[in-house]
Amino acid sequence: MKNYFVYILKCNDNSFYTGVTNNLEQRIDQHNSGVKRDSYTFKRRPVELVWS
């Protein structure tokens, strides 16, 4: 059985983003590198993990 993480990111514009992943480190790296141009965090980088 896989473990999953719920996480909260603080974005560059002081908004917050919540998500769920099974690989927290990789997912935060994806948010900060801008893997998906249409994602909420793309224009709000860099993001900072504030809770998981």
C-alpha positions in Angstrom: 0.0 0.0 0.0 1.3 3.5 -0.9 1.6 6.3 1.5 0.1 9.6 0.4 0.7 13.2 1.6 -1.6 16.1 1.9 0.4 19.3 1.5 0.0 23.1 1.6 2.2 25.4 -0.4 2.6 29.1 0.0 3.0 30.8 -3.4 5.0 33.8 -4.4 1.8 36.0 -4.4 1.0 34.9 -0.8 -1.8 32.6 -1.9 -2.0 29.0 -0.8 -2.3 25.8 -2.8 -3.2 22.4 -1.4 -2.5 19.0 -3.0 -2.1 15.3 -2.5 0.8 13.2 -3.7 2.6 9.9 -3.0 6.1 11.6 -3.5 6.2 14.9 -1.7 9.8 15.9 -2.7 9.3 15.2 -6.3 5.9 17.0 -6.4 7.3 20.2 -4.9 10.2 20.1 -7.4 7.6 19.8 -10.2 5.7 22.8 -8.9 8.9 24.9 -8.7 10.2 23.9 -12.1 6.9 24.7 -13.8 6.2 21.3 -15.4 2.5 22.1 -16.2 2.0 25.6 -17.8 -1.7 25.6 -17.0 -1.3 24.8 -13.3 -2.3 27.2 -10.5 1.3 27.5 -9.2 3.0 28.1 -12.6 2.7 31.9 -12.5 3.1 31.9 -8.7 6.6 30.4 -8.4 8.6 29.9 -6.3 6.4 28.0 -3.9 7.3 27.0 -0.3 6.1 24.0 1.6 4.3 25.2 4.7 2.6 22.0 5.9 2.4 18.3 5.1 
